[in-house]
């Protein structure tokens, strides 16, 4: 990368992370940990293209009348409740002074011995098949190879963690049994704000708790939610969810699963988020089959281009690049030895289309790339200076480590 383009990357990154009020972060919903992560203030920054999401369907929606049965929530909970499980996990963690701090004490200074302790947590999940296939959040079972699964009827099983995917926060667990109760999967790609939403889980250790609200919004990006390391377009709901709800189902008014409850805003009430069921099901299928999930990876850092950002960058004459548009997605950095680098993409390019679909945000770029497969050519149209150019990029698997 030239010095001028490096300056673009640094300057635009500073613009992206400076000024404005950012989200305070979100909390995962299992009781073991409640990590928070501050999302980038506007304009949002995406550090790679890594998750295939089902596009939000832009189709006419038939507005249905409110359910005629006043007990529809109770009936949905009765229908699904037996298939919602409690997941108790434990993992061994080391305590003590890490090796990275050794230099502060001197190489020869004696350090306190590292001690191991058991960290326990509780989350939720739901049964997909009668033979004991269960889906939950990755952070619920993180670091555990086996977990204890408890059904609503009191039966307990030892569960094996068959796979986790940190990119989407989806995990799968298997218990050995037969004729188990199961959920019915619905669709989330046609949801509209205002529809009913029902959550079931084990918040704060209170098993099979049912709460209800509405769908508040759809298509929330990971930056919006405050966990920018995730690559999911979340469903937002005001149905009350709390620590321990992680991995539990979000239902529609018919008792069909439309999402997996996964995060709450740490600094607000009535803001909960769920992974769309289409995303969760797709990842779960890969995890059951292969023990891992693959996500197409381009290897770019990008930011949404706005008129304000364009003006600010163009005023920096020392950058050596003049932007001719104020719409699209600005490439800040191209990772070394990445598919994007091999295809010829450069910092300063403005992405206009991916696979002939117009994009105006980094989240839309991610969606379009993830509609492809690893190793499948992706067409990326960019504006470089005053010229439109099209590059063929062949994504590799997203690097997990």
Secondary structure by P-SEA (a helix, b strand, c coil): ccaaaaaaaaaaaaaaacccccccbbbbcccccbbbbbccccccccccccccccccccccccccccccccaaaaaaaaaccccbbbbbbbbbbbbccccccccccccccccccbbbbbbbbccbbbbccccbbbbbbccccccccbbbbbcccccccccccccccccccbbbbbbbbcccbbbbbbbccccccccbbbbbcccccccbbbbbbcccccccccccccccccccbbbbbccccccccccbbbbcccccccccccccccccccbbbbccaaaaaaaaaaaacccbbbbbbcbbbbbbbcaaaaaaaaacccccccccccccccccccccccccccccccccbbbccccccccccaaaaaaaaaaccccbbbbbbbbcccbbbbbbbbbcccccc
